[in-house]
Amino acid sequence: MSVSIPSYRHHRPSDQTVVTLNAHDFYLSKWKMAESRQEYDRLIAEWISNGRRLPQTAPDAELSLAELAGSYLDYAVEYYVNDGVTISEYNCISNALKPQHQLYSRILH
């Protein structure tokens, strides 16, 4: 039995993209924006790679990836300092986290 790929749909009241996976609606970025298409593609890829099931998460996991990255950057800005000046490693870490923030900032993990 073949299961079709859930559709990329418009949620008109919020003007967001919505996709339904295993009877759960996921609201993504603004309708038809490149960001919403990227979020949709990532979500579908994760869903398929998990056997067309939603990933299992711990019930007490209420920290978003954006919050986790922000907390780490708060730590890193103080840790990666030499003689009172932030060193280049902090900029490398900040730049490395940008794609993850763009893709996962709305997802609780």
Jmol script that loads the backbone (N, CA, C; Angstrom):
load data "model"
ATOM      1  N   MET A   1       0.832  -1.171   0.000  1.00  0.00           N
ATOM      2  CA  MET A   1       0.000   0.000   0.000  1.00  0.00           C
ATOM      3  C   MET A   1       0.887   1.248   0.000  1.00  0.00           C
ATOM      4  N   SER A   2       0.628   2.146  -0.877  1.00  0.00           N
ATOM      5  CA  SER A   2       1.404   3.371  -0.999  1.00  0.00           C
ATOM      6  C   SER A   2       0.692   4.524  -0.297  1.00  0.00           C
ATOM      7  N   VAL A   3       1.437   5.243   0.518  1.00  0.00           N
ATOM      8  CA  VAL A   3       0.881   6.399   1.210  1.00  0.00           C
ATOM      9  C   VAL A   3       1.363   7.644   0.486  1.00  0.00           C
ATOM     10  N   SER A   4       0.433   8.522   0.136  1.00  0.00           N
ATOM     11  CA  SER A   4       0.809   9.726  -0.600  1.00  0.00           C
ATOM     12  C   SER A   4       1.488  10.735   0.326  1.00  0.00           C
ATOM     13  N   ILE A   5       2.181  11.663  -0.280  1.00  0.00           N
ATOM     14  CA  ILE A   5       2.844  12.737   0.450  1.00  0.00           C
ATOM     15  C   ILE A   5       1.775  13.765   0.836  1.00  0.00           C
ATOM     16  N   PRO A   6       1.707  14.139   2.113  1.00  0.00           N
ATOM     17  CA  PRO A   6       0.730  15.155   2.527  1.00  0.00           C
ATOM     18  C   PRO A   6       0.944  16.465   1.763  1.00  0.00           C
ATOM     19  N   SER A   7      -0.136  17.132   1.478  1.00  0.00           N
ATOM     20  CA  SER A   7      -0.046  18.310   0.626  1.00  0.00           C
ATOM     21  C   SER A   7       0.369  19.568   1.388  1.00  0.00           C
ATOM     22  N   TYR A   8       0.965  20.447   0.624  1.00  0.00           N
ATOM     23  CA  TYR A   8       1.387  21.787   1.037  1.00  0.00           C
ATOM     24  C   TYR A   8       0.157  22.665   0.842  1.00  0.00           C
ATOM     25  N   ARG A   9      -0.488  23.077   1.965  1.00  0.00           N
ATOM     26  CA  ARG A   9      -1.777  23.758   1.854  1.00  0.00           C
ATOM     27  C   ARG A   9      -1.743  25.155   2.463  1.00  0.00           C
ATOM     28  N   HIS A  10      -2.693  25.944   2.040  1.00  0.00           N
ATOM     29  CA  HIS A  10      -2.839  27.312   2.522  1.00  0.00           C
ATOM     30  C   HIS A  10      -3.866  27.346   3.650  1.00  0.00           C
ATOM     31  N   HIS A  11      -3.472  27.869   4.799  1.00  0.00           N
ATOM     32  CA  HIS A  11      -4.400  28.109   5.897  1.00  0.00           C
ATOM     33  C   HIS A  11      -4.779  29.583   5.803  1.00  0.00           C
ATOM     34  N   ARG A  12      -5.900  29.848   5.167  1.00  0.00           N
ATOM     35  CA  ARG A  12      -6.292  31.228   4.842  1.00  0.00           C
ATOM     36  C   ARG A  12      -6.430  32.148   6.053  1.00  0.00           C
ATOM     37  N   PRO A  13      -7.052  31.707   7.164  1.00  0.00           N
ATOM     38  CA  PRO A  13      -7.201  32.645   8.284  1.00  0.00           C
ATOM     39  C   PRO A  13      -5.877  33.223   8.805  1.00  0.00           C
ATOM     40  N   SER A  14      -4.812  32.424   8.765  1.00  0.00           N
ATOM     41  CA  SER A  14      -3.520  32.905   9.265  1.00  0.00           C
ATOM     42  C   SER A  14      -2.547  33.241   8.145  1.00  0.00           C
ATOM     43  N   ASP A  15      -2.931  32.950   6.886  1.00  0.00           N
ATOM     44  CA  ASP A  15      -2.059  33.125   5.712  1.00  0.00           C
ATOM     45  C   ASP A  15      -0.750  32.372   5.872  1.00  0.00           C
ATOM     46  N   GLN A  16      -0.831  31.207   6.513  1.00  0.00           N
ATOM     47  CA  GLN A  16       0.330  30.353   6.701  1.00  0.00           C
ATOM     48  C   GLN A  16       0.186  29.086   5.869  1.00  0.00           C
ATOM     49  N   THR A  17       1.307  28.410   5.705  1.00  0.00           N
ATOM     50  CA  THR A  17       1.298  27.090   5.101  1.00  0.00           C
ATOM     51  C   THR A  17       0.976  26.090   6.203  1.00  0.00           C
ATOM     52  N   VAL A  18       0.185  25.085   5.875  1.00  0.00           N
ATOM     53  CA  VAL A  18      -0.134  24.039   6.833  1.00  0.00           C
ATOM     54  C   VAL A  18       0.034  22.689   6.145  1.00  0.00           C
ATOM     55  N   VAL A  19       0.516  21.713   6.907  1.00  0.00           N
ATOM     56  CA  VAL A  19       0.614  20.341   6.426  1.00  0.00           C
ATOM     57  C   VAL A  19       0.133  19.441   7.557  1.00  0.00           C
ATOM     58  N   THR A  20      -0.614  18.408   7.200  1.00  0.00           N
ATOM     59  CA  THR A  20      -1.145  17.485   8.203  1.00  0.00           C
ATOM     60  C   THR A  20      -0.391  16.167   8.111  1.00  0.00           C
ATOM     61  N   LEU A  21       0.220  15.795   9.227  1.00  0.00           N
ATOM     62  CA  LEU A  21       0.949  14.530   9.327  1.00  0.00           C
ATOM     63  C   LEU A  21       0.354  13.730  10.470  1.00  0.00           C
ATOM     64  N   ASN A  22      -0.103  12.534  10.186  1.00  0.00           N
ATOM     65  CA  ASN A  22      -0.689  11.658  11.188  1.00  0.00           C
ATOM     66  C   ASN A  22      -1.739  12.394  12.026  1.00  0.00           C
ATOM     67  N   ALA A  23      -2.647  13.071  11.337  1.00  0.00           N
ATOM     68  CA  ALA A  23      -3.769  13.795  11.941  1.00  0.00           C
ATOM     69  C   ALA A  23      -3.347  14.964  12.824  1.00  0.00           C
ATOM     70  N   HIS A  24      -2.136  15.441  12.666  1.00  0.00           N
ATOM     71  CA  HIS A  24      -1.649  16.602  13.421  1.00  0.00           C
ATOM     72  C   HIS A  24      -1.264  17.698  12.434  1.00  0.00           C
ATOM     73  N   ASP A  25      -1.826  18.895  12.601  1.00  0.00           N
ATOM     74  CA  ASP A  25      -1.515  20.017  11.721  1.00  0.00           C
ATOM     75  C   ASP A  25      -0.234  20.720  12.167  1.00  0.00           C
ATOM     76  N   PHE A  26       0.634  20.994  11.203  1.00  0.00           N
ATOM     77  CA  PHE A  26       1.857  21.759  11.435  1.00  0.00           C
ATOM     78  C   PHE A  26       1.730  23.053  10.648  1.00  0.00           C
ATOM     79  N   TYR A  27       1.770  24.168  11.360  1.00  0.00           N
ATOM     80  CA  TYR A  27       1.689  25.480  10.724  1.00  0.00           C
ATOM     81  C   TYR A  27       3.097  25.991  10.491  1.00  0.00           C
ATOM     82  N   LEU A  28       3.370  26.322   9.246  1.00  0.00           N
ATOM     83  CA  LEU A  28       4.702  26.752   8.851  1.00  0.00           C
ATOM     84  C   LEU A  28       4.695  28.256   8.603  1.00  0.00           C
ATOM     85  N   SER A  29       5.667  28.737   7.905  1.00  0.00           N
ATOM     86  CA  SER A  29       5.771  30.171   7.619  1.00  0.00           C
ATOM     87  C   SER A  29       4.681  30.625   6.659  1.00  0.00           C
ATOM     88  N   LYS A  30       4.752  31.891   6.303  1.00  0.00           N
ATOM     89  CA  LYS A  30       3.768  32.512   5.415  1.00  0.00           C
ATOM     90  C   LYS A  30       3.614  31.711   4.120  1.00  0.00           C
ATOM     91  N   TRP A  31       2.396  31.596   3.662  1.00  0.00           N
ATOM     92  CA  TRP A  31       2.019  30.841   2.468  1.00  0.00           C
ATOM     93  C   TRP A  31       2.870  31.229   1.260  1.00  0.00           C
ATOM     94  N   LYS A  32       3.360  30.213   0.561  1.00  0.00           N
ATOM     95  CA  LYS A  32       4.109  30.322  -0.691  1.00  0.00           C
ATOM     96  C   LYS A  32       5.425  31.091  -0.592  1.00  0.00           C
ATOM     97  N   MET A  33       5.957  31.258   0.599  1.00  0.00           N
ATOM     98  CA  MET A  33       7.277  31.865   0.756  1.00  0.00           C
ATOM     99  C   MET A  33       8.321  30.746   0.697  1.00  0.00           C
ATOM    100  N   ALA A  34       9.522  31.088   0.270  1.00  0.00           N
ATOM    101  CA  ALA A  34      10.591  30.091   0.164  1.00  0.00           C
ATOM    102  C   ALA A  34      10.835  29.415   1.512  1.00  0.00           C
ATOM    103  N   GLU A  35      10.748  30.176   2.588  1.00  0.00           N
ATOM    104  CA  GLU A  35      10.970  29.621   3.921  1.00  0.00           C
ATOM    105  C   GLU A  35       9.946  28.539   4.249  1.00  0.00           C
ATOM    106  N   SER A  36       8.690  28.751   3.885  1.00  0.00           N
ATOM    107  CA  SER A  36       7.665  27.745   4.192  1.00  0.00           C
ATOM    108  C   SER A  36       7.881  26.484   3.370  1.00  0.00           C
ATOM    109  N   ARG A  37       8.352  26.631   2.152  1.00  0.00           N
ATOM    110  CA  ARG A  37       8.650  25.460   1.310  1.00  0.00           C
ATOM    111  C   ARG A  37       9.811  24.665   1.900  1.00  0.00           C
ATOM    112  N   GLN A  38      10.824  25.357   2.408  1.00  0.00           N
ATOM    113  CA  GLN A  38      11.962  24.680   3.047  1.00  0.00           C
ATOM    114  C   GLN A  38      11.503  23.938   4.304  1.00  0.00           C
ATOM    115  N   GLU A  39      10.668  24.602   5.118  1.00  0.00           N
ATOM    116  CA  GLU A  39      10.150  23.959   6.323  1.00  0.00           C
ATOM    117  C   GLU A  39       9.324  22.726   5.959  1.00  0.00           C
ATOM    118  N   TYR A  40       8.488  22.847   4.941  1.00  0.00           N
ATOM    119  CA  TYR A  40       7.667  21.730   4.479  1.00  0.00           C
ATOM    120  C   TYR A  40       8.554  20.567   4.022  1.00  0.00           C
ATOM    121  N   ASP A  41       9.549  20.869   3.184  1.00  0.00           N
ATOM    122  CA  ASP A  41      10.437  19.816   2.680  1.00  0.00           C
ATOM    123  C   ASP A  41      11.181  19.110   3.814  1.00  0.00           C
ATOM    124  N   ARG A  42      11.667  19.885   4.789  1.00  0.00           N
ATOM    125  CA  ARG A  42      12.381  19.303   5.925  1.00  0.00           C
ATOM    126  C   ARG A  42      11.447  18.426   6.743  1.00  0.00           C
ATOM    127  N   LEU A  43      10.250  18.913   7.024  1.00  0.00           N
ATOM    128  CA  LEU A  43       9.289  18.164   7.822  1.00  0.00           C
ATOM    129  C   LEU A  43       8.879  16.870   7.131  1.00  0.00           C
ATOM    130  N   ILE A  44       8.609  16.936   5.835  1.00  0.00           N
ATOM    131  CA  ILE A  44       8.234  15.740   5.078  1.00  0.00           C
ATOM    132  C   ILE A  44       9.390  14.739   5.049  1.00  0.00           C
ATOM    133  N   ALA A  45      10.614  15.230   4.842  1.00  0.00           N
ATOM    134  CA  ALA A  45      11.785  14.334   4.810  1.00  0.00           C
ATOM    135  C   ALA A  45      11.960  13.623   6.153  1.00  0.00           C
ATOM    136  N   GLU A  46      11.793  14.350   7.252  1.00  0.00           N
ATOM    137  CA  GLU A  46      11.916  13.736   8.576  1.00  0.00           C
ATOM    138  C   GLU A  46      10.801  12.722   8.814  1.00  0.00           C
ATOM    139  N   TRP A  47       9.601  13.062   8.388  1.00  0.00           N
ATOM    140  CA  TRP A  47       8.456  12.172   8.546  1.00  0.00           C
ATOM    141  C   TRP A  47       8.667  10.878   7.755  1.00  0.00           C
ATOM    142  N   ILE A  48       9.119  10.997   6.510  1.00  0.00           N
ATOM    143  CA  ILE A  48       9.362   9.814   5.681  1.00  0.00           C
ATOM    144  C   ILE A  48      10.491   8.969   6.272  1.00  0.00           C
ATOM    145  N   SER A  49      11.584   9.621   6.684  1.00  0.00           N
ATOM    146  CA  SER A  49      12.724   8.865   7.216  1.00  0.00           C
ATOM    147  C   SER A  49      12.389   8.176   8.537  1.00  0.00           C
ATOM    148  N   ASN A  50      11.322   8.610   9.192  1.00  0.00           N
ATOM    149  CA  ASN A  50      10.876   7.985  10.436  1.00  0.00           C
ATOM    150  C   ASN A  50       9.743   6.989  10.179  1.00  0.00           C
ATOM    151  N   GLY A  51       9.678   6.470   8.959  1.00  0.00           N
ATOM    152  CA  GLY A  51       8.662   5.467   8.629  1.00  0.00           C
ATOM    153  C   GLY A  51       7.265   6.039   8.523  1.00  0.00           C
ATOM    154  N   ARG A  52       7.166   7.283   8.060  1.00  0.00           N
ATOM    155  CA  ARG A  52       5.893   7.988   7.905  1.00  0.00           C
ATOM    156  C   ARG A  52       5.144   8.118   9.228  1.00  0.00           C
ATOM    157  N   ARG A  53       5.955   8.318  10.275  1.00  0.00           N
ATOM    158  CA  ARG A  53       5.420   8.568  11.619  1.00  0.00           C
ATOM    159  C   ARG A  53       6.075   9.827  12.156  1.00  0.00           C
ATOM    160  N   LEU A  54       5.391  10.470  13.091  1.00  0.00           N
ATOM    161  CA  LEU A  54       5.965  11.633  13.752  1.00  0.00           C
ATOM    162  C   LEU A  54       7.077  11.170  14.685  1.00  0.00           C
ATOM    163  N   PRO A  55       8.153  11.934  14.794  1.00  0.00           N
ATOM    164  CA  PRO A  55       9.216  11.568  15.730  1.00  0.00           C
ATOM    165  C   PRO A  55       8.686  11.581  17.161  1.00  0.00           C
ATOM    166  N   GLN A  56       9.168  10.674  17.956  1.00  0.00           N
ATOM    167  CA  GLN A  56       8.786  10.626  19.363  1.00  0.00           C
ATOM    168  C   GLN A  56       9.596  11.663  20.122  1.00  0.00           C
ATOM    169  N   THR A  57       8.930  12.425  20.968  1.00  0.00           N
ATOM    170  CA  THR A  57       9.625  13.406  21.803  1.00  0.00           C
ATOM    171  C   THR A  57       9.260  13.156  23.251  1.00  0.00           C
ATOM    172  N   ALA A  58      10.156  13.508  24.111  1.00  0.00           N
ATOM    173  CA  ALA A  58       9.902  13.372  25.546  1.00  0.00           C
ATOM    174  C   ALA A  58       8.822  14.363  25.953  1.00  0.00           C
ATOM    175  N   PRO A  59       7.897  13.977  26.827  1.00  0.00           N
ATOM    176  CA  PRO A  59       6.809  14.870  27.203  1.00  0.00           C
ATOM    177  C   PRO A  59       7.278  16.157  27.880  1.00  0.00           C
ATOM    178  N   ASP A  60       8.435  16.127  28.533  1.00  0.00           N
ATOM    179  CA  ASP A  60       8.906  17.319  29.221  1.00  0.00           C
ATOM    180  C   ASP A  60       9.861  18.153  28.363  1.00  0.00           C
ATOM    181  N   ALA A  61       9.996  17.817  27.096  1.00  0.00           N
ATOM    182  CA  ALA A  61      10.898  18.545  26.205  1.00  0.00           C
ATOM    183  C   ALA A  61      10.176  19.770  25.650  1.00  0.00           C
ATOM    184  N   GLU A  62      10.225  20.871  26.359  1.00  0.00           N
ATOM    185  CA  GLU A  62       9.525  22.078  25.956  1.00  0.00           C
ATOM    186  C   GLU A  62      10.498  23.192  25.572  1.00  0.00           C
ATOM    187  N   LEU A  63      11.688  22.846  25.173  1.00  0.00           N
ATOM    188  CA  LEU A  63      12.693  23.815  24.774  1.00  0.00           C
ATOM    189  C   LEU A  63      12.805  23.791  23.260  1.00  0.00           C
ATOM    190  N   SER A  64      12.584  24.931  22.629  1.00  0.00           N
ATOM    191  CA  SER A  64      12.717  24.965  21.176  1.00  0.00           C
ATOM    192  C   SER A  64      14.186  24.990  20.808  1.00  0.00           C
ATOM    193  N   LEU A  65      14.479  24.599  19.591  1.00  0.00           N
ATOM    194  CA  LEU A  65      15.864  24.641  19.133  1.00  0.00           C
ATOM    195  C   LEU A  65      16.379  26.067  19.090  1.00  0.00           C
ATOM    196  N   ALA A  66      15.515  27.022  18.810  1.00  0.00           N
ATOM    197  CA  ALA A  66      15.922  28.431  18.819  1.00  0.00           C
ATOM    198  C   ALA A  66      16.327  28.851  20.227  1.00  0.00           C
ATOM    199  N   GLU A  67      15.574  28.402  21.232  1.00  0.00           N
ATOM    200  CA  GLU A  67      15.920  28.724  22.613  1.00  0.00           C
ATOM    201  C   GLU A  67      17.238  28.075  23.013  1.00  0.00           C
ATOM    202  N   LEU A  68      17.439  26.840  22.602  1.00  0.00           N
ATOM    203  CA  LEU A  68      18.683  26.147  22.894  1.00  0.00           C
ATOM    204  C   LEU A  68      19.866  26.858  22.249  1.00  0.00           C
ATOM    205  N   ALA A  69      19.736  27.221  20.985  1.00  0.00           N
ATOM    206  CA  ALA A  69      20.812  27.928  20.288  1.00  0.00           C
ATOM    207  C   ALA A  69      21.064  29.285  20.941  1.00  0.00           C
ATOM    208  N   GLY A  70      19.998  29.989  21.314  1.00  0.00           N
ATOM    209  CA  GLY A  70      20.160  31.280  21.972  1.00  0.00           C
ATOM    210  C   GLY A  70      20.887  31.160  23.296  1.00  0.00           C
ATOM    211  N   SER A  71      20.555  30.136  24.063  1.00  0.00           N
ATOM    212  CA  SER A  71      21.236  29.913  25.340  1.00  0.00           C
ATOM    213  C   SER A  71      22.713  29.606  25.116  1.00  0.00           C
ATOM    214  N   TYR A  72      22.996  28.797  24.107  1.00  0.00           N
ATOM    215  CA  TYR A  72      24.397  28.479  23.827  1.00  0.00           C
ATOM    216  C   TYR A  72      25.156  29.722  23.367  1.00  0.00           C
ATOM    217  N   LEU A  73      24.533  30.552  22.549  1.00  0.00           N
ATOM    218  CA  LEU A  73      25.200  31.791  22.118  1.00  0.00           C
ATOM    219  C   LEU A  73      25.439  32.728  23.298  1.00  0.00           C
ATOM    220  N   ASP A  74      24.512  32.780  24.258  1.00  0.00           N
ATOM    221  CA  ASP A  74      24.724  33.585  25.468  1.00  0.00           C
ATOM    222  C   ASP A  74      25.951  33.088  26.231  1.00  0.00           C
ATOM    223  N   TYR A  75      26.084  31.774  26.315  1.00  0.00           N
ATOM    224  CA  TYR A  75      27.249  31.183  26.965  1.00  0.00           C
ATOM    225  C   TYR A  75      28.514  31.473  26.159  1.00  0.00           C
ATOM    226  N   ALA A  76      28.446  31.254  24.850  1.00  0.00           N
ATOM    227  CA  ALA A  76      29.634  31.369  23.993  1.00  0.00           C
ATOM    228  C   ALA A  76      30.181  32.786  23.946  1.00  0.00           C
ATOM    229  N   VAL A  77      29.310  33.798  24.000  1.00  0.00           N
ATOM    230  CA  VAL A  77      29.778  35.182  23.926  1.00  0.00           C
ATOM    231  C   VAL A  77      30.641  35.531  25.145  1.00  0.00           C
ATOM    232  N   GLU A  78      30.411  34.854  26.259  1.00  0.00           N
ATOM    233  CA  GLU A  78      31.238  35.069  27.448  1.00  0.00           C
ATOM    234  C   GLU A  78      32.444  34.140  27.475  1.00  0.00           C
ATOM    235  N   TYR A  79      32.302  32.942  26.914  1.00  0.00           N
ATOM    236  CA  TYR A  79      33.381  31.955  26.951  1.00  0.00           C
ATOM    237  C   TYR A  79      34.482  32.270  25.936  1.00  0.00           C
ATOM    238  N   TYR A  80      34.101  32.645  24.739  1.00  0.00           N
ATOM    239  CA  TYR A  80      35.062  32.888  23.673  1.00  0.00           C
ATOM    240  C   TYR A  80      35.515  34.354  23.680  1.00  0.00           C
ATOM    241  N   VAL A  81      36.245  34.693  24.740  1.00  0.00           N
ATOM    242  CA  VAL A  81      36.747  36.045  24.944  1.00  0.00           C
ATOM    243  C   VAL A  81      38.225  35.954  25.287  1.00  0.00           C
ATOM    244  N   ASN A  82      38.997  36.864  24.712  1.00  0.00           N
ATOM    245  CA  ASN A  82      40.423  36.956  25.011  1.00  0.00           C
ATOM    246  C   ASN A  82      40.735  38.425  25.283  1.00  0.00           C
ATOM    247  N   ASP A  83      41.206  38.716  26.472  1.00  0.00           N
ATOM    248  CA  ASP A  83      41.506  40.095  26.882  1.00  0.00           C
ATOM    249  C   ASP A  83      40.307  41.019  26.682  1.00  0.00           C
ATOM    250  N   GLY A  84      39.109  40.544  27.028  1.00  0.00           N
ATOM    251  CA  GLY A  84      37.909  41.366  26.946  1.00  0.00           C
ATOM    252  C   GLY A  84      37.305  41.503  25.559  1.00  0.00           C
ATOM    253  N   VAL A  85      37.889  40.820  24.562  1.00  0.00           N
ATOM    254  CA  VAL A  85      37.403  40.925  23.178  1.00  0.00           C
ATOM    255  C   VAL A  85      36.899  39.557  22.729  1.00  0.00           C
ATOM    256  N   THR A  86      35.710  39.532  22.142  1.00  0.00           N
ATOM    257  CA  THR A  86      35.162  38.282  21.604  1.00  0.00           C
ATOM    258  C   THR A  86      36.050  37.806  20.466  1.00  0.00           C
ATOM    259  N   ILE A  87      36.441  36.532  20.512  1.00  0.00           N
ATOM    260  CA  ILE A  87      37.343  35.991  19.479  1.00  0.00           C
ATOM    261  C   ILE A  87      36.543  35.352  18.343  1.00  0.00           C
ATOM    262  N   SER A  88      37.225  35.034  17.274  1.00  0.00           N
ATOM    263  CA  SER A  88      36.574  34.598  16.029  1.00  0.00           C
ATOM    264  C   SER A  88      35.755  33.318  16.172  1.00  0.00           C
ATOM    265  N   GLU A  89      36.077  32.462  17.141  1.00  0.00           N
ATOM    266  CA  GLU A  89      35.310  31.227  17.307  1.00  0.00           C
ATOM    267  C   GLU A  89      33.833  31.527  17.553  1.00  0.00           C
ATOM    268  N   TYR A  90      33.553  32.612  18.281  1.00  0.00           N
ATOM    269  CA  TYR A  90      32.158  32.972  18.527  1.00  0.00           C
ATOM    270  C   TYR A  90      31.450  33.273  17.206  1.00  0.00           C
ATOM    271  N   ASN A  91      32.077  34.018  16.321  1.00  0.00           N
ATOM    272  CA  ASN A  91      31.460  34.322  15.027  1.00  0.00           C
ATOM    273  C   ASN A  91      31.242  33.052  14.211  1.00  0.00           C
ATOM    274  N   CYS A  92      32.190  32.118  14.290  1.00  0.00           N
ATOM    275  CA  CYS A  92      32.031  30.840  13.576  1.00  0.00           C
ATOM    276  C   CYS A  92      30.820  30.073  14.107  1.00  0.00           C
ATOM    277  N   ILE A  93      30.682  30.044  15.434  1.00  0.00           N
ATOM    278  CA  ILE A  93      29.549  29.342  16.046  1.00  0.00           C
ATOM    279  C   ILE A  93      28.243  30.024  15.657  1.00  0.00           C
ATOM    280  N   SER A  94      28.204  31.334  15.747  1.00  0.00           N
ATOM    281  CA  SER A  94      27.003  32.097  15.395  1.00  0.00           C
ATOM    282  C   SER A  94      26.603  31.849  13.939  1.00  0.00           C
ATOM    283  N   ASN A  95      27.572  31.886  13.035  1.00  0.00           N
ATOM    284  CA  ASN A  95      27.287  31.634  11.614  1.00  0.00           C
ATOM    285  C   ASN A  95      26.841  30.190  11.373  1.00  0.00           C
ATOM    286  N   ALA A  96      27.421  29.252  12.110  1.00  0.00           N
ATOM    287  CA  ALA A  96      27.055  27.844  11.941  1.00  0.00           C
ATOM    288  C   ALA A  96      25.627  27.574  12.402  1.00  0.00           C
ATOM    289  N   LEU A  97      25.143  28.338  13.360  1.00  0.00           N
ATOM    290  CA  LEU A  97      23.795  28.115  13.886  1.00  0.00           C
ATOM    291  C   LEU A  97      22.700  28.779  13.060  1.00  0.00           C
ATOM    292  N   LYS A  98      23.050  29.673  12.162  1.00  0.00           N
ATOM    293  CA  LYS A  98      22.027  30.377  11.380  1.00  0.00           C
ATOM    294  C   LYS A  98      21.142  29.442  10.555  1.00  0.00           C
ATOM    295  N   PRO A  99      21.704  28.484   9.803  1.00  0.00           N
ATOM    296  CA  PRO A  99      20.814  27.589   9.024  1.00  0.00           C
ATOM    297  C   PRO A  99      19.895  26.752   9.918  1.00  0.00           C
ATOM    298  N   GLN A 100      20.409  26.284  11.060  1.00  0.00           N
ATOM    299  CA  GLN A 100      19.566  25.504  11.964  1.00  0.00           C
ATOM    300  C   GLN A 100      18.441  26.374  12.507  1.00  0.00           C
ATOM    301  N   HIS A 101      18.746  27.619  12.812  1.00  0.00           N
ATOM    302  CA  HIS A 101      17.718  28.521  13.315  1.00  0.00           C
ATOM    303  C   HIS A 101      16.636  28.736  12.255  1.00  0.00           C
ATOM    304  N   GLN A 102      17.048  28.921  11.008  1.00  0.00           N
ATOM    305  CA  GLN A 102      16.076  29.145   9.938  1.00  0.00           C
ATOM    306  C   GLN A 102      15.191  27.925   9.721  1.00  0.00           C
ATOM    307  N   LEU A 103      15.774  26.738   9.822  1.00  0.00           N
ATOM    308  CA  LEU A 103      15.004  25.527   9.554  1.00  0.00           C
ATOM    309  C   LEU A 103      14.205  25.019  10.748  1.00  0.00           C
ATOM    310  N   TYR A 104      14.727  25.201  11.955  1.00  0.00           N
ATOM    311  CA  TYR A 104      14.147  24.536  13.102  1.00  0.00           C
ATOM    312  C   TYR A 104      13.640  25.440  14.204  1.00  0.00           C
ATOM    313  N   SER A 105      13.650  26.741  14.031  1.00  0.00           N
ATOM    314  CA  SER A 105      13.305  27.618  15.141  1.00  0.00           C
ATOM    315  C   SER A 105      11.867  27.449  15.615  1.00  0.00           C
ATOM    316  N   ARG A 106      10.976  26.953  14.777  1.00  0.00           N
ATOM    317  CA  ARG A 106       9.574  26.788  15.174  1.00  0.00           C
ATOM    318  C   ARG A 106       9.288  25.410  15.760  1.00  0.00           C
ATOM    319  N   ILE A 107      10.287  24.541  15.771  1.00  0.00           N
ATOM    320  CA  ILE A 107      10.057  23.168  16.191  1.00  0.00           C
ATOM    321  C   ILE A 107      10.499  22.964  17.636  1.00  0.00           C
ATOM    322  N   LEU A 108       9.643  22.362  18.444  1.00  0.00           N
ATOM    323  CA  LEU A 108      10.038  21.977  19.791  1.00  0.00           C
ATOM    324  C   LEU A 108      10.804  20.677  19.715  1.00  0.00           C
ATOM    325  N   HIS A 109      11.850  20.583  20.488  1.00  0.00           N
ATOM    326  CA  HIS A 109      12.670  19.371  20.455  1.00  0.00           C
ATOM    327  C   HIS A 109      13.107  19.019  21.853  1.00  0.00           C
TER     328      HIS A 109
END
end "model"
wireframe off; spacefill off
backbone 0.3
color backbone group
